[in-house]
Structure formats: C-alpha cells, structure tokens
Amino acid sequence: MRNMTKGLAAGLGLLLWSSTSVQAQELTIFWAEWDPANYLQELVNQYEAETGVKVTVETTPWSDFQTKAFTEFNAQGSAYDLIVGDSQWLGAASEAGHYVDLTQFVLDNKVLDSMAPATVKFYSEYPGNSGKYWSIPAEGDAVGWSYRKDWFEDPAEMAAFKAKYGYDLAPPATWAQLRDIAEFFHRPDQGRAGVAIYTDNSYDAMAMGFENALFSFGGELGDPATYQVEGIINSDKAVAALDAYRELYTFTPPGWAKTFFVENNQAITENLAAMSMNYFAFFPALVNESSNPNAKVTGFFANPAGPDGDQYAALGGQGISIVSYSQNQEEAFKFLQWFIKDDVQKKWAELGGYTCNKAVLESAEFQNATPYNKAFYDTMFKVKDFWAVPEYAELLTALNQRVYPAVVAGEGTSKEVLDALAADWKAIFAKYGRGG
C-alpha cells in the first residue's frame, strides 16, 4: 500500500508543478549507458544555458539499469528526478507509485497532437486505452533492417534472382520477398548468409524478433483490455508468423543461436549476411566508416508487410518520466515543457536522438538527414509493443522458454509451441487476477 508521501507525490504532481516553491537549481535524469544518453546530455546543456538549471544525465550499463532503477524506487530514494525508462516498466512503475501521473500535463500541452500516436500509446499510456499517461515519448526506437546494397545491385545477382523468382531484386516490401532474398543469398560454402535475426533468449531479443513477424502477419499477443490470450497468441496468423521466423533462422550465419544487436551489426560490418534486423538506435554505427568498412554500400528498409498487407514493427525506445520521490518535481515539469517544444525536438534529432515529434519526423529535412531516417519515419507510425503489465518479465520468460527452442533447435510445431505459450500466459494472468 502506498504511504502518504508516495500518494501525495503521485497524485498531486500537477499541483507541485504549479506551486510557488523555490526553484530547483539542478536535475538528475537516469538512463542506460549508450550513445543516446550522451546526445541527451548535449541537449540538456542547452537547457542550463537558457535557465541556469544544471541537468545531469546519470548513466549505468544496460545490464544494471533496471535493477538499479527499481532498487532506488523501492527505497523511495530521491537520487533521480526523471528517468528514461523502458516502456515495459509502465505497469510496474505506475502501479507501485514510482512515477508521477502526467495525464493532465499531456492533455494541457497537447502531447497527443505533437507526438506520433503509436509512441504515446506505448511509451506513455497505462493501462492500455485508459487515457492515463506516465511519461513523455523521449527516445523513439523500433526494429528495422539494414542490407548490403552492393550485393543487391550487382548485375549478375540481379539477373540470377529475376530468373529464379520472377521479380526484380530490391529491398523487400513483403515478408515473402524477405524470405526469397534470404534464401537466394544464403551460400554457406561462400561464407555468406541470407539474413541475420534476433535469437538471444536472455531478455527481449527473441520477443522483439518474433513480434516483427507476428504483427505484420496480422497476429497479436492478446487482448490488452481483457487479457485474453487463448485463440490470439496461438491464432492461425500467429502460427504462420512463427513458421516464417523459424524459416528465416535457417538462412542465418553459422552459430547464430544467441544473437542480439551487437552480432546483428557485425553481420553487416563483417560481410556475414545480406540483410540484418536491428534497432534503429544501432544504425548510426553502420553509416560510420570507422565502425563499418561497408558504410558506403549499406542501405536500410522498414520491416516488410505480411501476407494481408499488415505492416508493423516491434517497438524499442523509452519515455521520460518524473520520479514521484523527487524533491524537484516543479522544475522537472518545467523541463518536460521545454523538452517537448518543436525546436528542441528538432535539435534532439540533429544531435542523434530519435525524436517522436510528428512535425520533425514528417519533415523532408529529417527524412533526408541520414540513410536510415526515412525508414525510421515509416516505422514509428507503425509500431506495437510487448505487454507493459507489472508481470511482463514472467510473460517474457515464458515466451523465451517456448519460442527459443522452436526457432534455434526446431523443437515442436509452431502450433504446439504457441498453444503451450497461450496456456502459460493464461496462468500468469490468472495468478495476478487479470482476465475472466
């Protein structure tokens, strides 16, 4: 049960924002240790120049990020004023009172109009379709694809592909084309593979990879309103999606059974595969000649459409929330008001952050700024996310335990695997009193 301090902090966030308390002279934002956090520090230095309020972006390695954040939350510590937390944390952090309710702030500042709708839905809103918001979209991210343009544009390869498949070789627009191209370029005897996909089962890599197929095949994880999963995660469309993902695995490089973002960039930089899925956040390294010798011949495309024309991608990225134990909530609200301005979001994008601002995303300037920005724009209006309920970690573990051996070891039929996963999830939701 929430104590009085926690309840007041979460429930009276707007009042604190509009109060006449002494202005804070320093804010601390907590995030994981990676390039976007460095870009954010550059951005907030501008806030200090404008307001005199120093903002420090404190970081910790990704492996420690969740543990360190929730340890501080559970101790009701005030070390952090804001946090750029994963979307899956929304349920756990909001239900436990760790985040300040930003609903009125979102409505008053027209965040629903200024940010891409899917990013507000998945980074900010909990429960789903409730109209309650706990963060502001900060670092947009999703899974896209890179590919070897020189392989695709080789005249001999183009002729051979057309002769075999009956259409022109180009970045795939559909999952059927993705499959054909992966098969075509898969040449183990030449040290080449057709595709690199996510397979790691230690956190959410396998889930993110499978979701790219699931959502574009017209499948869903379940009903977020009723928590019904039977007949949804194991539907015919979901089964077809898992079949497709399992087949792609047969066209991956040798030893590709424990791979995530590092390995999937290496698939391009080390000439291992024709195509590779990865978060957009890791694509800057692929256009940098110092980190990718193939930078000039690397292209990008959005996750392809499924058999019925559905086209979605698994969501990454994070929203920024005010920590309810912060002693500087008034200044934190002022900071968020500054952060969501169109000109600040434009600067955020220029520094290398992935903005969720609609006006910036839709601008020709943004879309032409890098080789992958157009694909990012196409993707961020077509994203879906994993369960954001407090028990998401148990749901994720169940998925890994069922789907991983099916993909990398060929165990069971896709129907058997997803039937078992549906039963697992049904039991987990029942344990927490969700659903009928």
Residue pairs with C-beta under 8 A, 6 or more apart in sequence:
2 10
2 97
3 76
5 76
5 325
6 76
6 97
6 324
6 325
7 97
9 16
9 97
9 100
9 324
9 325
9 326
9 329
10 97
10 99
10 100
10 101
10 324
11 101
13 100
13 101
13 102
13 105
13 322
13 324
13 329
13 333
14 104
14 105
14 333
16 329
16 330
16 333
17 105
17 329
17 330
17 333
17 334
18 330
19 330
21 330
23 53
23 330
23 331
24 53
24 81
24 327
24 328
24 330
24 331
24 332
25 52
25 53
25 54
26 53
26 54
26 55
26 56
26 328
27 53
27 54
27 55
27 56
27 81
27 82
27 328
27 331
27 332
27 335
28 55
28 56
28 58
28 79
28 80
28 81
28 82
29 40
29 44
29 55
29 56
29 57
29 58
29 80
29 81
29 82
29 83
29 84
29 320
30 57
30 58
30 59
30 60
30 68
30 69
30 72
30 79
30 80
30 82
30 83
30 84
31 37
31 40
31 57
31 58
31 59
31 65
31 83
31 84
31 318
32 59
32 60
32 61
32 62
32 65
32 84
33 59
33 60
33 61
33 62
33 65
34 59
34 62
34 281
35 281
35 284
35 352
36 139
36 281
36 352
36 353
36 354
37 57
37 59
37 84
38 57
39 348
39 351
39 352
39 353
40 57
40 84
40 138
40 348
40 353
41 56
41 57
42 351
43 344
43 347
43 348
43 351
43 353
44 55
44 57
44 335
45 55
46 344
46 347
47 53
47 55
47 335
47 338
48 54
48 55
50 338
51 334
51 338
53 331
53 335
55 335
58 80
60 68
66 86
66 89
69 80
69 83
69 85
69 89
70 92
70 98
72 79
72 80
73 93
73 96
73 98
73 323
73 325
74 96
76 325
77 325
78 323
78 325
78 326
78 327
80 323
80 326
81 322
81 323
81 326
81 327
81 328
81 329
81 331
81 332
82 320
82 321
82 322
82 323
82 326
82 332
82 335
82 336
83 320
83 321
83 323
84 138
84 139
84 318
84 319
84 320
84 321
85 93
85 135
85 318
85 319
85 320
85 321
86 318
87 122
87 123
87 315
87 317
87 318
87 319
87 385
87 386
87 388
88 204
88 385
88 386
88 387
88 388
88 392
88 396
89 388
90 99
90 123
90 124
90 125
90 126
90 134
90 135
90 319
90 388
91 126
91 127
91 388
91 389
91 390
91 391
91 392
92 98
92 390
92 392
93 99
93 134
93 321
94 101
94 126
94 132
94 134
95 390
96 390
97 324
98 323
98 324
98 325
99 134
99 135
99 321
99 322
99 323
99 324
100 134
100 321
100 322
100 323
100 324
100 329
100 332
101 132
101 133
101 134
102 124
102 133
102 134
102 135
102 136
102 321
102 322
102 336
103 131
103 132
103 133
105 111
105 133
105 333
105 336
106 112
106 120
106 124
106 133
106 136
109 337
109 340
111 120
111 124
111 133
111 136
111 137
111 340
112 120
113 358
114 340
114 342
114 357
114 358
114 359
115 136
115 137
115 340
115 356
115 357
115 358
116 137
116 140
116 356
116 357
116 358
116 361
116 380
116 381
117 381
118 315
118 380
118 381
118 382
118 383
118 384
119 137
119 140
119 317
119 319
119 356
119 380
119 383
120 133
120 137
120 356
121 128
122 315
122 383
122 384
122 385
122 388
123 135
123 136
123 137
123 138
123 317
123 318
123 319
123 356
124 133
124 134
124 135
124 136
124 137
124 319
125 131
125 132
125 133
125 134
126 132
126 134
126 388
127 224
128 224
128 225
128 388
129 224
129 225
134 319
134 321
135 318
135 319
135 320
135 321
136 319
136 320
136 321
136 336
136 339
136 340
137 317
137 319
137 356
138 317
138 318
138 319
138 320
138 339
138 353
138 356
139 281
139 317
139 318
139 353
139 354
140 280
140 317
140 354
140 355
140 356
140 376
140 380
141 279
141 280
141 281
141 315
141 316
141 317
141 318
141 354
142 279
142 280
142 303
142 313
142 314
142 315
142 316
142 317
142 376
142 379
142 380
142 383
143 198
143 208
143 209
143 212
143 277
143 278
143 279
143 280
143 303
143 313
143 314
143 316
144 277
144 278
144 279
144 280
144 283
144 300
144 301
144 302
144 303
144 313
144 372
144 375
144 376
144 379
145 171
145 275
145 276
145 277
145 278
145 300
145 301
145 302
145 303
145 375
146 265
146 268
146 275
146 276
146 278
146 283
146 286
146 298
146 299
146 300
146 372
147 171
147 268
147 274
147 275
147 276
147 298
147 299
147 300
147 301
148 268
148 271
148 274
148 275
148 294
148 297
148 298
148 299
149 297
149 298
149 299
150 294
150 297
151 157
151 185
151 274
152 158
152 169
152 170
152 171
152 274
152 299
157 169
158 168
158 169
160 184
161 168
161 169
161 181
161 184
162 168
162 169
164 184
165 180
165 184
167 177
169 181
169 184
171 299
171 301
172 178
172 180
172 181
172 275
172 301
172 304
173 304
173 305
174 304
174 305
174 306
174 307
175 213
175 216
175 217
175 244
175 304
175 305
175 306
175 307
176 307
177 304
178 195
178 248
178 275
178 304
179 244
179 247
179 248
181 194
181 195
181 274
181 275
182 194
182 195
182 248
182 251
182 274
182 275
183 194
183 251
184 194
185 192
185 193
185 194
185 195
185 251
185 273
185 274
185 275
186 192
186 193
186 194
186 195
186 250
186 251
187 193
188 254
191 271
191 272
192 271
192 272
192 273
192 274
193 251
193 252
193 253
193 254
193 256
193 267
193 272
193 273
193 274
194 251
194 252
194 273
194 274
194 275
195 248
195 251
195 252
195 273
195 274
195 275
195 276
195 277
196 252
196 253
196 256
196 259
196 263
196 264
196 267
196 268
196 272
196 273
196 275
196 276
196 277
197 209
197 245
197 248
197 249
197 252
197 256
197 259
197 264
197 276
197 277
198 205
198 206
198 208
198 209
198 259
198 260
198 264
198 277
199 205
199 206
199 209
199 249
199 252
199 256
199 257
199 258
199 259
199 404
199 407
199 408
200 206
200 258
200 259
200 260
201 258
201 400
201 401
201 404
202 400
203 396
204 386
204 396
205 259
205 260
205 261
206 399
206 400
206 403
206 404
206 407
207 314
207 386
207 396
207 399
207 400
207 403
208 314
208 316
208 386
209 245
209 277
209 314
210 241
210 242
210 245
210 399
210 403
210 407
211 221
211 314
211 384
211 386
212 245
212 277
212 303
212 312
212 313
212 314
213 241
213 242
213 244
213 245
213 306
214 220
214 221
214 238
214 241
214 242
215 310
215 312
215 313
215 314
215 384
216 241
216 303
216 304
216 305
216 306
216 310
216 311
216 312
216 313
217 237
217 238
217 240
217 241
217 244
217 306
217 307
217 308
217 310
218 237
218 306
218 307
218 308
218 310
219 232
219 233
219 235
219 237
219 238
219 240
219 241
220 232
220 233
220 235
220 238
221 229
221 232
221 233
221 386
221 387
222 228
222 229
222 232
222 233
222 387
222 425
223 229
223 232
224 387
226 435
226 436
227 429
227 434
227 435
228 435
228 436
229 422
229 425
229 426
229 429
230 422
230 423
230 426
231 422
232 238
232 422
233 418
233 421
233 422
233 425
234 415
234 418
234 419
234 421
234 422
238 418
239 414
239 415
239 418
240 307
240 414
241 306
242 403
242 406
242 407
242 414
242 417
242 418
243 414
245 407
246 406
246 407
246 410
246 414
249 256
249 407
249 408
252 259
252 273
253 267
253 272
253 273
256 263
257 408
261 278
261 279
261 282
264 276
264 277
264 278
264 282
265 276
265 278
265 282
265 285
265 286
265 292
266 272
267 273
267 276
268 276
268 286
268 292
268 294
268 298
269 286
269 291
269 292
269 293
269 294
271 294
277 303
279 316
280 316
280 354
280 372
280 375
280 376
280 379
281 316
281 317
281 354
283 300
283 370
283 372
284 352
284 370
285 291
285 292
286 292
286 295
286 298
286 372
287 295
287 298
287 370
287 371
287 372
288 295
289 295
289 296
292 298
298 371
299 371
300 371
300 372
300 374
300 375
301 375
302 311
302 313
302 375
302 378
302 379
302 382
303 311
303 312
303 313
303 314
303 379
303 382
304 311
305 311
311 382
312 382
312 383
312 384
313 379
313 382
313 383
313 384
314 383
314 384
314 385
314 386
315 383
315 384
315 385
315 386
317 354
317 356
320 336
320 339
322 329
322 332
322 333
322 336
326 332
338 344
339 345
339 348
340 357
342 357
342 359
342 360
345 355
345 356
345 357
345 359
345 360
346 355
346 357
346 360
346 366
348 355
349 355
349 357
349 360
349 366
349 369
350 369
354 376
355 361
355 366
356 380
360 366
361 367
361 376
361 377
361 380
361 381
362 377
366 373
366 377
367 373
367 374
367 377
368 374
386 392
386 395
386 396
387 395
389 395
389 432
389 434
390 432
391 428
391 429
391 431
391 432
394 428
395 425
395 428
398 421
398 424
398 425
398 428
399 421
401 424
402 417
402 418
402 420
402 421
402 424
403 417
403 421
405 411
405 412
406 412
406 414
406 417
411 417
412 420
426 435
429 435
